Amino acid sequence: MNARRGVRVVPLAATAWAAAVFAVLAPPWAGSVAVILCAGAATVVTGMLVTTRARAGWGVVAVCLAVGGAVCAHVGIVQPARAEARSVAEPGRAVDVEATVTGRLDPSSSGDVWFDATARTIRAGAEAVSGAATVRLGVPAADAASLAGVDLGARIRVRGVPLPPEAGEREVAVIRASAPVEVVDPPAGIWAPLAQLRRGLADAAARLPPPGAALIPGLALGDTAAVDATLEESMRSAALTHLTAVSGANCAIVVGLAFGVAALCGARRGARVAAGLGALGVFVLLVTPEPSVVRAGAMASIAMLAVALGRAGSGLAVLSVAVAALLMIDPWLALTWGFALSVVATASLLVLAGPLAAVLGRWMPRMLALAISVPLAAQLACGPLLIVLDPHVAILGVPANMLAGPAAPLATVAGLLACVAAPLPLVQDGLVAIAWLPAAWIAGIADTVAALPAQRLPWPEGVPGAVALAVVCSALIAALLVPPGTKGRRILRGASVAVVTATLGWGAGQAALVGVAAPWTVPAAWQIAMCDVGQGDAVLVRSESSVALIDTGPDPALLRQCLDRFGIARLDLLVLTHFDADHAGGVEAVIGRVARVWHGPPDTDGARTLARLEAGGAARRQVLTGDAIPLGTAAVRVLWPAASVHEAGNDASIAIEVRDGGVPPILLLGDLSAEPQARMRASASSRDYAVVKVAHHGSADQDPALYDAVDAELALIPVGRDNDYGHPRDSLLSVLRAGGTRVARTDVDGTVAVWQEDGGLRLWRERSVADGH
């Protein structure tokens, strides 16, 4: 099959993907659409049979319609059972689940453990549903010891509370365990020896020096359990996280090794292919069937079958057929980021890497051009998708991959051989030591790149950011690859060069602003900063090198800008006073960057927010009056809510004070109304404060006596410009003025910074001249 025929198969994958996205987002309509698509396929086939001059293109249309119909039919068939399971596992209900573990145990730095399982029975009171339903289970750190011996294939029983589901989730329920897990049966059959092999490699690697040791299981098996948050962030900054995600390269190594061993034994082509497929199947089970592994395994299987039949197909055609087949088997892969990134990265290497190498080869040695073209092609294709997950462009991603990429296969081969050599401890230890060398090299590159200033360029987030980056990447591709003789080539290349040049200029300015120049735009001595995030709260407090963030505001992009501006890469403490969108809506900006979270009573949205923070490595704690924690040399203490407060909302907001450690004593009141303010007045008025963060953006529902008793020198009011609530209200401003309290507000002053200097309080306003006394 030549390249042109390979391109003709791409609509098959595109149709299957579009049908899968529609079906999983609108499952009640999936059955009806399946009937329509299959009827369309039958109509096209009938037309081809009765037409004497049928074209091959109509055959492609018929197959596409049939595949789309099959995808939708799958969702339509299983929808009643999924709906029944979800009706039993309603959010907030206590459920008992009997399940078989089907995914790798993924511990967060907080100690909580999450994993996928196939539920055989879900029971809530008198209601119960049986069958095979995919669920995701989370076990709190306090109960993580009950997972000893649990691995793929283990049968377990667990009691927990479902969290609210998201549209398009494969899992019929995401359940957080409320009791220790009961192991009914440990892994049996093939799962038992595979679990021993995985544990053996992890234990052998753990005996070597970090951080390279932590990468060995990831490079060989995709097991990143030993990778801590710091190394993970460094790998992300250097665009190297794909090296620890099992994909096509790992599958190719496994198949190649098995194929080569069979050839050395004198096996014929069919036997060699069978050996490759068998080894691939065991490898997929060994590393667990993650989306990228499934895609790579399917593609490798189809390619091996083509070899067995003597019909080696083009890579693009093989990829397209693999994608269509997988989406018919599992339509929910269509909304899985790992699967999408794996497919796009593979397609970019098949389509872009060769032409880019040919163009770059005109100006540099061929080997160097090829080394640059592979990571460049992947970054150009995957960049728009990655922006949705993390609105930053890894400026040094290509050189980092050029340096680290060649080491990955060495670590992978040595790690795989060490895994298989588990019965021979001395041999295993030697192979793990060999794997450690390239793994340590990769970790060193990641740490070095992450430490450089301005190595991650902030980018507009969400769909607009993805579209903007797609335009820039397309312009760069057009500027490099538009062939001579193309109509309008000069105009197209000129426009492309203009877009790329403008973006590079803007990027250079942004890099300077967020890297070298960022600290110059705010006072270096700041200890308290009120971020301008619109109608919402986001306050930073710093003592020595430790930083706390109180609330996240409504917009992740605005919060990221503020964190970048103040040079904050990681937070020692995040306080979510409550879970309204103007206080917790920007949490996406800090997931994976938080050590611990303090929070009040969560609602259903709050529970999901906390679960995401935990999955990112944060340890969470619901706090009450009297709880305290150090922040550098300062102390953070909770003044509200009281133990009698159980309902989520404004009056359950966490109110805290921070003092000592050089921090101006500050009282932060969340969104408390007048009544809880009055109830906490005695504890607050007994202590002096230099700064008070006004409650609820300066609403009229305040306790003037509290502000009189606190008698702060400065009041901070986070509030949006031209807001519809009339905040801050004149009644509150009058109380503050009457007490001689200065006011700083984000709608007028922008971002605000406060610090102590020469025995006085200093105030810096973004939109006005700094003052102080």
TORBAVO-102551 format. One line per 2 residues: number of its first residue (from 0); their letters; for each residue x, y negated, z negated of C-alpha. Coordinates in steps of 0.25 Angstrom, whole numbers, plus 2048, in hexadecimal, padded with zeros to 3 digits. Last residue first. Example, Ala and Ser with C-alpha at 12.3 -4.5 7.8 and 13.67 -1.06 7.14 Angstrom:
! residues 2
1 = sa = 837,804,7E3; 831,812,7E1
//
This chain:
! residues 773
772 = hg = 814,724,71E; 810,729,72C
770 = da = 80D,725,73A; 80F,72B,748
768 = vs = 80A,723,754; 7FD,728,75A
766 = re = 7F9,733,763; 801,73F,75E
764 = rw = 800,73A,750; 80B,73C,746
762 = lr = 809,73B,737; 813,73A,72C
760 = lg = 810,73C,71D; 819,736,713
758 = gd = 825,73B,70A; 82F,738,714
756 = eq = 829,741,71E; 81D,74A,71D
754 = wv = 816,74F,72A; 80A,74D,733
752 = av = 807,750,742; 7FB,74C,74A
750 = tg = 7F7,751,758; 7ED,747,75E
748 = dv = 7EB,73A,757; 7DD,736,75B
746 = dt = 7D6,744,75D; 7E0,74A,754
744 = ra = 7DD,742,747; 7E7,73C,73D
742 = vr = 7E0,735,731; 7E7,72D,726
740 = tg = 7E0,72F,718; 7DE,722,710
738 = ga = 7D2,729,709; 7C8,71F,70F
736 = rl = 7CE,722,71D; 7CC,731,71A
734 = vs = 7BE,730,716; 7BB,726,721
732 = ll = 7C0,730,72B; 7B7,73B,726
730 = sd = 7AB,732,728; 7AF,72D,735
728 = rp = 7AF,73C,73A; 7BB,742,741
726 = hg = 7B4,748,749; 7A8,743,751
724 = yd = 7A4,751,754; 7A5,750,763
722 = nd = 7B4,74F,764; 7BA,743,76B
720 = rg = 7C8,747,768; 7C9,753,760
718 = vp = 7CC,754,751; 7D7,758,747
716 = il = 7D6,74F,73C; 7E2,74D,733
714 = al = 7E1,745,726; 7ED,73E,720
712 = ea = 7F1,739,712; 7E7,743,70B
710 = dv = 7DE,73F,700; 7DA,74D,6FD
708 = ad = 7D0,748,6F3; 7CA,73E,6FD
706 = yl = 7CA,748,708; 7C3,752,6FF
704 = ap = 7B9,747,6FA; 7B5,744,709
702 = dq = 7B0,752,70B; 7AE,754,71A
700 = da = 7A3,757,724; 7A5,74A,72C
698 = sg = 7AE,752,736; 7BD,74E,736
696 = hh = 7C2,759,73E; 7BC,764,735
694 = av = 7C4,761,729; 7CF,757,728
692 = kv = 7DD,75C,728; 7E3,755,71B
690 = va = 7F1,74F,719; 7F9,74B,70D
688 = yd = 7F2,754,704; 7F2,753,6F4
686 = rs = 7EC,75F,6ED; 7E0,75F,6E3
684 = sa = 7D7,75A,6ED; 7D8,767,6F5
682 = sa = 7D4,771,6EA; 7C9,768,6E6
680 = rm = 7C3,765,6F3; 7C2,773,6F8
678 = ra = 7B3,773,6F5; 7B1,765,6FB
676 = qp = 7B8,769,708; 7AF,775,708
674 = ea = 7A3,76C,708; 7A8,761,711
672 = sl = 7AA,76A,71D; 7B7,772,720
670 = dg = 7BD,772,72E; 7CB,775,72A
668 = ll = 7CF,76D,71E; 7DF,76C,71F
666 = li = 7E5,766,713; 7F4,761,715
664 = pp = 800,75F,70C; 80A,759,715
662 = vg = 813,764,718; 821,764,713
660 = gd = 820,773,70E; 815,76F,704
658 = rv = 806,76E,708; 7FC,775,711
656 = ei = 7ED,775,70D; 7E2,77D,713
654 = ai = 7D4,77D,716; 7CF,78A,71E
652 = sa = 7C1,787,724; 7B6,78F,71E
650 = dn = 7AD,783,71E; 7AF,781,72D
648 = ga = 7AB,790,731; 7AC,79E,72D
646 = eh = 7A4,7A3,721; 7AB,7A9,715
644 = vs = 7AD,79E,70B; 7AC,7A2,6FC
642 = aa = 7BB,7A5,6FC; 7BE,796,6FE
640 = pw = 7C2,791,70C; 7CA,788,709
638 = lv = 7D7,783,702; 7E1,78C,708
636 = rv = 7F0,789,706; 7FB,787,70F
634 = aa = 809,785,708; 815,77E,70E
632 = tg = 823,784,70E; 821,78B,71B
630 = lp = 812,78D,71B; 80F,795,70E
628 = ia = 802,79B,70C; 7F6,799,703
626 = dg = 7E8,79E,701; 7E1,797,6F6
624 = tl = 7D3,795,6FD; 7D1,7A0,707
622 = vq = 7D8,7A6,713; 7D5,7B0,71E
620 = rr = 7E2,7B6,722; 7E8,7B9,72F
618 = aa = 7F6,7BE,734; 7F9,7BA,742
616 = gg = 800,7C3,74C; 7F8,7BF,759
614 = ae = 7EE,7CA,756; 7EB,7C4,749
612 = lr = 7E9,7B6,750; 7DF,7BD,75A
610 = al = 7D8,7C4,74E; 7D7,7B7,747
608 = tr = 7D0,7B1,753; 7C6,7BC,754
606 = ag = 7C2,7BB,746; 7C1,7AC,747
604 = dt = 7B7,7AE,753; 7AF,7B7,74A
602 = dp = 7AF,7AE,73E; 7BC,7AD,735
600 = pg = 7BC,7A9,726; 7C8,7A0,724
598 = hw = 7D6,7A2,72B; 7E5,7A2,728
596 = vr = 7ED,7A8,734; 7FB,7AD,733
594 = av = 807,7AE,73C; 802,7A7,748
592 = rg = 808,7A6,756; 801,7B2,75D
590 = iv = 7F4,7AA,75E; 7F7,79C,75D
588 = ae = 7F1,795,769; 7E5,79E,769
586 = vg = 7E1,799,75C; 7DC,78C,763
584 = ga = 7CD,78E,760; 7D0,790,751
582 = hd = 7CD,782,74B; 7C4,77B,755
580 = ad = 7BE,789,759; 7B9,78B,74B
578 = fh = 7C0,796,744; 7C4,791,736
576 = tl = 7D0,78B,72F; 7D9,793,738
574 = vl = 7E6,792,731; 7F2,797,739
572 = ld = 7FF,799,732; 80D,79C,736
570 = lr = 80B,797,744; 814,799,74F
568 = ai = 819,791,75B; 817,783,756
566 = gf = 820,779,75D; 817,76D,759
564 = rd = 813,76A,767; 811,779,76B
562 = lc = 808,77A,75F; 800,76E,764
560 = qr = 7FF,773,772; 7FB,781,76E
558 = ll = 7F0,77B,765; 7EB,773,771
556 = ap = 7EB,77F,77A; 7E4,788,770
554 = dp = 7D8,77F,76F; 7CE,77E,763
552 = gt = 7D8,77A,758; 7E1,784,751
550 = di = 7DF,784,742; 7E9,781,738
548 = la = 7F7,784,73D; 802,787,734
546 = vs = 811,786,737; 81E,78B,730
544 = se = 82B,785,734; 82C,77B,728
542 = sr = 81E,779,724; 815,776,730
540 = vl = 806,773,730; 7FE,773,73E
538 = va = 7F0,76F,73F; 7E6,773,74A
536 = dg = 7D8,76F,748; 7CD,76C,753
534 = qg = 7C7,762,75C; 7D3,760,765
532 = vd = 7E0,767,762; 7E8,75C,75E
530 = cm = 7F1,763,754; 7F2,75E,746
528 = ai = 801,760,741; 806,761,733
526 = qw = 815,762,730; 81B,75A,73B
524 = aa = 82A,756,739; 82D,758,748
522 = pv = 823,74E,74C; 81C,751,759
520 = tw = 81F,74F,768; 82E,752,766
518 = pa = 82B,760,762; 825,762,770
516 = av = 831,75D,777; 83A,769,779
514 = gv = 82F,773,77B; 820,76F,77C
512 = la = 823,762,783; 82F,767,78B
510 = aq = 827,773,790; 81B,76B,793
508 = ga = 824,761,79B; 82B,76D,7A2
506 = gw = 81D,773,7A5; 817,767,7AB
504 = gl = 823,766,7B4; 822,774,7B8
502 = ta = 813,773,7BA; 815,768,7C3
500 = tv = 820,76F,7CB; 818,77C,7CC
498 = va = 80B,774,7D1; 814,76C,7DB
496 = vs = 81B,778,7E0; 80E,77F,7E3
494 = ag = 808,773,7EA; 815,772,7F3
492 = rl = 814,781,7F5; 806,781,7FA
490 = ir = 808,775,802; 814,77B,809
488 = rg = 80E,788,80B; 801,783,811
486 = kt = 800,78F,81A; 80A,799,816
484 = gp = 816,79A,81F; 820,79C,814
482 = pv = 81B,7A4,809; 815,79E,7FC
480 = ll = 81D,7A5,7F1; 825,79B,7E9
478 = aa = 81B,78F,7E9; 80F,798,7E9
476 = il = 814,7A0,7DD; 817,793,7D5
474 = as = 809,78D,7D9; 802,79A,7D5
472 = cv = 809,799,7C7; 805,78A,7C6
470 = va = 7F7,78E,7C9; 7F6,79A,7C0
468 = la = 7FC,791,7B5; 7F0,787,7B7
466 = va = 7E6,792,7B7; 7EB,799,7AB
464 = gp = 7EB,78B,7A3; 7DD,788,7A8
462 = vg = 7D9,796,7A3; 7DE,795,795
460 = ep = 7EA,78D,791; 7F2,781,797
458 = wp = 801,784,796; 80B,782,78B
456 = lr = 819,786,791; 821,790,789
454 = qa = 830,78F,789; 82F,781,783
452 = pl = 83B,783,779; 843,790,779
450 = aa = 840,79A,76E; 836,7A3,775
448 = vt = 840,7A5,780; 84B,7AA,777
446 = da = 841,7B3,76F; 83C,7B9,77C
444 = ig = 84A,7BB,781; 84F,7C2,774
442 = ai = 843,7CB,774; 846,7CF,782
440 = wa = 855,7D2,77F; 850,7D9,772
438 = ap = 847,7E2,77A; 853,7E5,784
436 = lw = 85C,7EA,779; 851,7F1,771
434 = ai = 84E,7FB,77C; 85C,801,77A
432 = av = 85A,802,76B; 84D,808,76E
430 = lg = 854,813,777; 85E,816,76C
428 = dq = 853,817,761; 84B,820,76A
426 = vl = 857,829,76D; 85A,82A,75E
424 = pl = 84C,82D,75A; 849,838,765
422 = pa = 83A,83B,764; 837,82C,767
420 = av = 83F,82D,774; 832,829,77C
418 = ca = 831,81C,775; 840,81A,777
416 = ll = 83F,81D,786; 834,812,786
414 = ga = 83C,808,77F; 848,80A,788
412 = vt = 840,809,794; 838,7FC,78F
410 = al = 845,7F5,789; 84C,7F7,797
408 = pa = 840,7F3,79E; 83E,7E6,796
406 = ap = 84D,7E1,797; 84B,7DD,7A6
404 = ga = 83F,7D4,7A2; 846,7CC,797
402 = lm = 84F,7C2,79F; 846,7C0,7AB
400 = na = 83A,7C0,7A1; 840,7B5,799
398 = pv = 843,7AE,7A6; 835,7AF,7AB
396 = gl = 82E,7AC,79E; 836,79F,79B
394 = ia = 82B,795,79D; 821,79E,796
392 = vh = 814,797,799; 80B,794,78D
390 = pd = 7FC,795,78C; 7FB,7A3,786
388 = lv = 7F1,7AD,789; 7EA,7A5,795
386 = il = 7F8,7A1,799; 7FC,7AF,79B
384 = lp = 7F2,7B1,7A6; 7F7,7A5,7AE
382 = gc = 806,7AA,7AC; 804,7B8,7B0
380 = al = 806,7B6,7BF; 811,7AC,7BE
378 = qa = 818,7B3,7B2; 818,7C0,7B9
376 = al = 81D,7BB,7C6; 828,7B3,7BF
374 = pv = 82C,7BF,7B6; 82E,7C8,7C3
372 = si = 834,7BC,7CC; 83F,7B8,7C3
370 = al = 846,7C6,7C3; 843,7C8,7D2
368 = al = 84A,7BA,7D5; 856,7BE,7CC
366 = mr = 858,7CB,7D3; 857,7C4,7E1
364 = pm = 861,7B9,7DE; 85C,7AB,7DE
362 = wr = 856,7A1,7E8; 84F,7A9,7F3
360 = gl = 84D,7B4,7E9; 842,7AC,7E2
358 = va = 839,7AD,7EE; 83B,7BC,7EF
356 = al = 83A,7BE,7E0; 82D,7B6,7E0
354 = pg = 827,7BF,7EB; 82B,7CC,7E4
352 = al = 826,7C7,7D6; 818,7C2,7DB
350 = vl = 80F,7CD,7E0; 814,7DA,7D8
348 = ls = 819,7D3,7CC; 80D,7C9,7CB
346 = at = 804,7D5,7CC; 80A,7DC,7C0
344 = av = 80A,7CF,7B8; 7FB,7CD,7BC
342 = vs = 7F7,7DC,7B8; 7FF,7DB,7AB
340 = la = 7F9,7CD,7A7; 7EB,7D2,7AA
338 = fg = 7ED,7DF,7A2; 7F3,7D8,796
336 = wt = 7E8,7CD,796; 7DD,7D7,796
334 = la = 7D0,7D1,79C; 7D0,7DB,7A8
332 = lw = 7D5,7E7,79F; 7C6,7E7,79B
330 = pd = 7C2,7EE,7A8; 7C9,7FB,7A3
328 = im = 7C8,807,7AD; 7C4,7FF,7B8
326 = ll = 7CD,7F4,7B4; 7D9,7FE,7B4
324 = aa = 7D6,803,7C2; 7D5,7F5,7C8
322 = va = 7E2,7F1,7C1; 7E9,7FD,7C6
320 = vs = 7E4,7FB,7D4; 7E9,7ED,7D4
318 = lv = 7F6,7F0,7CE; 7F9,7FC,7D9
316 = al = 7F5,7F2,7E4; 7FE,7E8,7DF
314 = gs = 80A,7F1,7DD; 808,7F6,7EC
312 = ga = 805,805,7ED; 80F,811,7EE
310 = rg = 807,81B,7F6; 80E,828,7F4
308 = la = 803,82F,7ED; 80C,831,7E0
306 = va = 811,822,7E2; 803,81D,7E2
304 = lm = 800,825,7D6; 80C,81E,7CF
302 = ai = 807,810,7D3; 7F9,813,7CE
300 = sa = 7FF,818,7C0; 808,80C,7BF
298 = ma = 7FD,802,7C2; 7F4,809,7B7
296 = ga = 7FF,80A,7AD; 803,7FB,7AF
294 = rv = 7F4,7F7,7AD; 7F2,800,7A1
292 = vs = 7FF,7FB,79B; 7FB,7EC,79D
290 = pe = 7EE,7EF,797; 7F3,7F6,78B
288 = pt = 7F2,806,78C; 7FB,809,780
286 = vl = 80A,80A,781; 80B,819,780
284 = lv = 7FE,81C,787; 803,814,793
282 = fv = 810,81B,792; 80A,829,792
280 = gl = 802,825,79F; 80E,81F,7A5
278 = ag = 816,82C,7A2; 80C,834,7A9
276 = lg = 80B,82B,7B5; 81A,82B,7B7
274 = aa = 81A,83B,7B5; 80F,83C,7BF
272 = vr = 816,833,7C9; 823,83C,7C8
270 = ag = 81B,848,7CA; 814,843,7D6
268 = rr = 821,83F,7DC; 828,84C,7D9
266 = ag = 830,84F,7CD; 83F,851,7CE
264 = cl = 842,84F,7BF; 849,842,7C2
262 = aa = 83C,83D,7C9; 834,840,7BD
260 = vg = 83D,838,7B4; 83C,82D,7BE
258 = fa = 82D,82D,7BF; 82D,82D,7AF
256 = lg = 836,821,7AE; 830,819,7B9
254 = vv = 822,81B,7B3; 826,816,7A6
252 = ia = 82E,80B,7AB; 822,807,7B5
250 = cn = 819,807,7A9; 822,7FE,7A1
248 = ag = 823,7F4,7AC; 814,7F5,7AF
246 = sv = 810,7F0,7A1; 813,7F2,793
244 = at = 812,7E4,78C; 81F,7E1,785
242 = lh = 826,7DB,791; 819,7D3,793
240 = tl = 81C,7CB,787; 828,7C4,78E
238 = aa = 823,7B7,792; 82E,7B0,789
236 = sr = 824,7A9,780; 81C,7B6,77F
234 = ms = 828,7BE,77B; 82C,7B3,771
232 = ee = 81E,7B4,76B; 81E,7C3,76A
230 = lt = 82C,7C2,763; 826,7B8,759
228 = ad = 819,7C0,757; 820,7CD,754
226 = va = 822,7D8,75E; 821,7E6,756
224 = at = 813,7E9,75B; 817,7E6,76A
222 = dg = 815,7F4,76F; 816,7F3,77F
220 = la = 81C,800,780; 82B,7FE,784
218 = lg = 82C,7EF,784; 823,7EE,778
216 = pi = 829,7F9,770; 837,7F2,772
214 = la = 833,7E4,76F; 833,7E5,760
212 = ag = 841,7EA,760; 846,7DE,768
210 = pp = 841,7D4,75D; 847,7DB,754
208 = pl = 852,7E5,751; 850,7F4,752
206 = ra = 849,7FD,749; 83B,7F9,74E
204 = aa = 83E,7FE,75C; 83F,80D,756
202 = da = 832,80B,74F; 82B,805,75B
200 = lg = 830,810,764; 82B,81B,75A
198 = rr = 81E,814,758; 81B,815,767
196 = lq = 820,823,768; 818,828,75C
194 = al = 80B,821,762; 80E,829,76F
192 = pa = 80F,836,768; 802,834,761
190 = wi = 7FA,82E,76D; 7FC,83B,775
188 = ga = 7F3,843,76C; 7EF,83C,75F
186 = pp = 7F0,82E,759; 7EB,82F,74A
184 = dv = 7DD,833,747; 7D3,82C,73E
182 = ve = 7DC,820,73A; 7D4,817,731
180 = vp = 7D7,808,733; 7D7,800,727
178 = as = 7CB,7F6,725; 7C5,7EA,72B
176 = ar = 7CB,7ED,739; 7C9,7E1,743
174 = iv = 7C1,7E6,74F; 7C1,7E1,75E
172 = av = 7B5,7E8,765; 7B1,7ED,772
170 = er = 7C0,7EB,776; 7C2,7E8,785
168 = eg = 7BF,7DA,783; 7B8,7D2,78E
166 = ae = 7B1,7C8,785; 7B7,7C7,777
164 = pp = 7B2,7CF,76C; 7AF,7C9,75E
162 = lp = 7B7,7D1,753; 7B3,7DE,74E
160 = vg = 7B4,7E2,73F; 7BB,7EE,73A
158 = rv = 7BB,7FC,735; 7C5,806,73B
156 = ri = 7C6,815,73F; 7D2,81A,747
154 = ra = 7D5,824,752; 7E4,823,756
152 = gl = 7E7,824,765; 7F0,818,765
150 = dv = 7F6,816,758; 7F2,816,749
148 = ga = 7FD,81D,740; 7FC,811,736
146 = ls = 7F0,809,73A; 7EB,808,72B
144 = aa = 7F8,800,728; 7F1,7F5,730
142 = da = 7E6,7F3,726; 7EC,7E6,71F
140 = ap = 7F1,7E1,72D; 7E3,7E1,732
138 = vg = 7DF,7EC,73D; 7D9,7E7,74A
136 = lr = 7D2,7F0,754; 7CF,7EE,762
134 = vt = 7C3,7F6,768; 7C1,7FE,775
132 = aa = 7B4,807,774; 7B4,816,777
130 = gs = 7A6,81B,772; 79E,81A,765
128 = va = 795,80F,760; 790,80D,752
126 = ea = 786,805,74A; 782,809,73C
124 = ga = 78C,800,736; 796,7FB,741
122 = ri = 79C,807,748; 7A6,808,754
120 = tr = 7AA,816,758; 7B4,81B,762
118 = at = 7BC,80E,763; 7C7,80E,76C
116 = ad = 7D3,806,766; 7DB,7F9,769
114 = fw = 7E5,7F4,75E; 7E7,7E8,755
112 = vd = 7F0,7E8,748; 7F0,7DD,73E
110 = gs = 7FE,7DC,737; 7FF,7CC,739
108 = ss = 80A,7CE,743; 7FF,7D5,74C
106 = pd = 7FF,7E4,74D; 7FB,7EA,75B
104 = lr = 7F7,7F9,75A; 7F8,7FE,768
102 = gt = 7EA,802,76E; 7E1,80E,76F
100 = vt = 7DE,811,761; 7D2,81A,760
98 = ae = 7C6,815,759; 7BC,817,74E
96 = vd = 7B6,809,74A; 7AE,804,73E
94 = va = 7A8,7F7,740; 7A5,7EB,736
92 = rg = 79D,7E0,73E; 7A3,7D3,741
90 = pe = 7A4,7D3,750; 79A,7DE,755
88 = av = 7A0,7EC,757; 793,7F3,758
86 = sr = 78E,7EA,764; 79C,7EB,76A
84 = ae = 79B,7FA,76B; 78E,7F9,771
82 = ar = 792,7EF,77B; 79F,7F7,77E
80 = ap = 796,804,781; 78C,7FC,78A
78 = qv = 798,7F6,791; 79F,803,795
76 = ig = 798,805,7A2; 797,7F6,7A6
74 = vh = 7A6,7F4,7A4; 7AA,800,7AC
72 = ac = 7A0,7FC,7B7; 7A6,7EF,7B8
70 = va = 7B4,7F5,7BB; 7AE,7FF,7C5
68 = gg = 7A6,7F4,7CC; 7B3,7EC,7CE
66 = va = 7BA,7F8,7D3; 7AF,7FB,7DD
64 = lc = 7AF,7EC,7E2; 7BE,7EC,7E4
62 = va = 7BD,7FA,7EB; 7B2,7F4,7F4
60 = vv = 7BA,7E7,7F7; 7C7,7EF,7FA
58 = gw = 7BF,7F7,804; 7B9,7EB,80A
56 = ga = 7C8,7E6,80D; 7CA,7F3,815
54 = ra = 7C1,7EE,820; 7B5,7F5,825
52 = rt = 7B3,7F4,834; 7A9,7FF,836
50 = tv = 7A0,7FB,82B; 797,805,825
48 = lm = 7A1,80B,81C; 7A7,7FD,818
46 = gt = 799,7F8,815; 796,804,80C
44 = vv = 7A3,801,804; 7A0,7F3,803
42 = ta = 792,7F6,7FD; 797,800,7F4
40 = ag = 7A1,7F6,7EE; 796,7EC,7EC
38 = ac = 78E,7F6,7E5; 79A,7F9,7DC
36 = li = 79B,7EA,7D9; 78C,7E8,7D6
34 = va = 78B,7F4,7CD; 798,7F0,7C5
32 = vs = 792,7E2,7C4; 786,7E8,7BD
30 = ga = 78E,7F0,7B4; 797,7E5,7B0
28 = wp = 78C,7DB,7AD; 78B,7DE,79E
26 = pa = 79B,7DF,79D; 79D,7D0,7A0
24 = lv = 7AB,7CD,79C; 7B0,7DB,79E
22 = af = 7A9,7DD,7AB; 7AD,7CF,7B1
20 = va = 7BC,7D1,7AE; 7BB,7E0,7B3
18 = aa = 7B5,7DB,7C0; 7BF,7D1,7C2
16 = wa = 7CB,7DB,7BF; 7C5,7E5,7C8
14 = ta = 7C3,7DB,7D3; 7D2,7D6,7D2
12 = al = 7D7,7E4,7D1; 7D1,7E8,7DE
10 = pv = 7D3,7DB,7E4; 7E2,7DE,7E3
8 = vr = 7E1,7EA,7EC; 7E3,7E2,7F9
6 = vg = 7F0,7DD,7F3; 7F6,7EB,7F3
4 = rr = 7F2,7ED,802; 7FA,7E0,805
2 = an = 806,7E6,7FD; 807,7F3,804
0 = m = 800,800,800
//
